[in-house]
Amino acid sequence: MARHFYSVIRLCWLVLACTTATGISFEESVKQLSKNYVEIKEVLEAKVVRLETKVSGLETKIQQQNSLITALQKEWHTDDMESKLHETKAIVEDLSIKLNERTGAMAEIGKMPSSCSDLQRMGHKISGLYSVIGTRTVEMVYCNFYPNGKEMQKWIGYADVKSAPTYFYVSRSNPFTETNTPITFDVEQLNIGRAMNLQTGKFVAARAGKYSFSVSGVAYFPYTPLTPGLYNETPVLASFRFQISLIKNGNWIGSGYSHTTNTGGTFETFSLDSTLSLIKGDQVWVEISEMSDKVLLYGRRFTHFTGVFLEEEFSQ
């Protein structure tokens, strides 16, 4: 507005100059300028009022628009939350129905399942491969819970299930000459499960099941001169025997045998393999059950004793 005012002043001076130039008196010029100023001021003030009215109206409309946007946002959020809440409730109700359908027929059978029928009574409804307890082992079966006249259960095979692994491999460095005594060992190559006691030479079964054992080694037969026969008969050859045995709880299981009549000092190998059914606490060891005089079990790690837990037996 100040800019318009200064423009008016300049205009007045211009008019004054023109008046002077045209011979109009100064007083008349001043009156004319005053009149022009008043008219221009009124016009400008009217425009300012109209602009202020328009600005006020625009501000009111902006406030109304903001209020409308806020209300719409609140309403949208409310509707969206309610929609999502309804969807969530519907999902929960559907899951509850399915869970009730699945667990409604469940029953506690009081034992480990031994068939597809037991699994069905426990609530299983999806056909597929399952583990069940057999007579003494875990078995795999295929269960068809919707047989439609077909066989519900099909036997697949045995499941190799062990509650803990057990296997060992030990050997002996020094000769051994005692009979009917557990052979001890001083070199431990492997002893998973710690069931093999090297100091006592005894393996103690930690779990019932099938075990495989293997024994091998070398027996040394000493040099012995020929014994001359009577009346110049053919000399008598010395005969040497060596027998090693696998023992379970003090009972003989099997033996490996070596024999020679050579008089020059020889080494003979022996071996013994056995698979045993053991219960928890059973003891297994190796001993020399028969040995000729001066014969010995050779050392230097030529004597080996190994065992592997093959299959665990379970009971109901």
Secondary structure, 3 states (H helix, E strand, C coil): CHHHHHHHHHHHHHHHHHHHHHCCCHHHHHHHHHHHHHHHHHHHHHHHHHHHHHHHHHHHHHHHHHHHHHHHHHHHHHHHHHHHHHHHHHHHHHHHHHHHHHHCCCCCCCCCCCCHHHHHHCCCCCCEEEEEECCCCEEEEEECCCCCCCCCEEEEEECCCCCCCCEEEEEECCCECCCCCECCCCEEEEEECCCEECCCCEEECCCCEEEEEEEEEEEEEEECCCECCHHHCCCECCCEEEEEEEEECCEEEEEEEEEECCCEEEEEEEEEEEEEEECCCCEEEEEEEEECCCCEECCCCCEEEEEEEEEECCCC
